[in-house]
Amino acid sequence: MIYVSRQEHFNAAHKLHNPNWSDERNREVFGPCANTNWHGHNYDLIVTVKGQPDPETGFVIDLKQLSNLIREHVTNQVDHKNLNLDVPFMQGKMASTENLVVAFWEILTRELCSISSAQLHCIKLYETPRNFVEYYGE
């Protein structure tokens, strides 16, 4: 099995806020991430697929096609957006990095078969250089 990864980048704003809690409780749990006026991140997204190389091309996947797929269905939907307000697939969900990566997985799993027989293996989403989430669809 060969694993191939593509990295993309986007910027987005959000806040962490549980509407069932008081403002005080939200600040206690989420700290500055509960800022009423939002806050932003420069996200890095790494999508890893797995498969066997095509005997004619030697590719598991055409990385240009993977990049186009990620941009069309994921990063263009969230780049320079407010994740809480502007992104339909995040409506009604806590805009955490954990929930965001699961939503990306659902989208990419659905769309990947249109360009390749490769399977989605892992999505890694960096919120900051030191904070990131990995998801394997489990």
N, C-alpha and C positions, 0 to 999 in steps of 0.2 A: 504494500500500500504506500502510495506517495501522497504527501501532504503539501499543498500549495497555498500560500497566503497572499492577500492583497491588503494594503493599508490605505485608508482614506481618512479625511479630516473634515470636521465641521465645527461650527460655533453655535451654541444655543444657550438660552436663558431658561431658568426654572426656579421654583422654590419648593421646598419640602414642607408640606402643611397637611395635617390631618384635620379635616373639617369637623370631626367629632370631638376634638380637643379644644381647650381654651388657648388663647394666644400665648399665655404663660407656659402651658404644658408644651406647646409646639416649640417655643424658644428653648425650653429646658432640654427637650429631646434632640432637636435639630440644630440648635445654636444659630449661627449666622446664616445657615442654609434656609432658615424660615423667614428671612428678611421679607417684609411686606412688599418691598420694591424689587424683588427678584435678585438673582445673581447669575453670572454666566460662566461658561467653561469653554475651553478650546479642546474639544474631544478628538481623540484618535481612535479609529475603528479598524480592527484587524480581523478579516474574515478568512478562515482557513477551510479549504475543501479537501476531500480525499478521493482517490481513485487510481486507476491504472492509466498509464500514458497511452494515448491513441497511437496505433502502429504507423499511421500515415504522417502525423504531425509531431509526435513525441510529447505532446502536451496532455496533462491531466485536464486542463481547462485553458482556454485562451484568456490570458489575464486582462487583455483590453476589454473583452466581452464581460468578464466578471466586474471590472471597474465600472463599465457603463451600467450594468445591472444594479450594482450597489448605489451608484449615484442617482439613477432614475427612481428607484423604489425606496431608498432609505435616506441618503444624505441630502438630496434635494428637498425631501419632505420635512427635514428638521433644521437645515442650515439657516442660521440667522433667524430662528423662530423662538417663540416662547413655548416650551414643551407642554406647559400646563394649559395654554390657551389656544395655540395655533395648530396643533398636531392632532388630527382626528383619531389616529390609532392610540393616542395616549389619553383621550378623554375618559374621565372617571377613574383614572389610575394615579397612584402616587408617582410623581415624575422622578423616581430614583434611577440610578444607573442600572440597578438590578432589573427593574421593570422595563427599562428602555432596551436592554440587551435581549430580553425575552421577546419583546415586540419585534425587534429586528430579526430574530431567529425565525419567527412565524412568517414574516414577509419573505425572507430570503429562501426559506424552505419551499415555499409556494412557487417562487419565481425561478429558482435555479434550474429546474428541469427544462425550462424553455431554451436554455443555451448549452446545457452539458449533461452528461450522465454522471458527473462527479456528485458526491454527496457532501452536504454541509457537515463539517467536523466540529468547528469551534468558532465562537465569536468572542473576541477580547475587546473591551471598550474601556479606554483610558479617559477618566474624567479629569485627572491631573497627572503629571508625570509619576506621582507616587501612589495614586489611587486608581485601581482598575478592577473590572469584573470579567470573569471568564464564564462562558456558558456553552455546554455541550448538548443541550436539548434534552437533558434528563430531568 
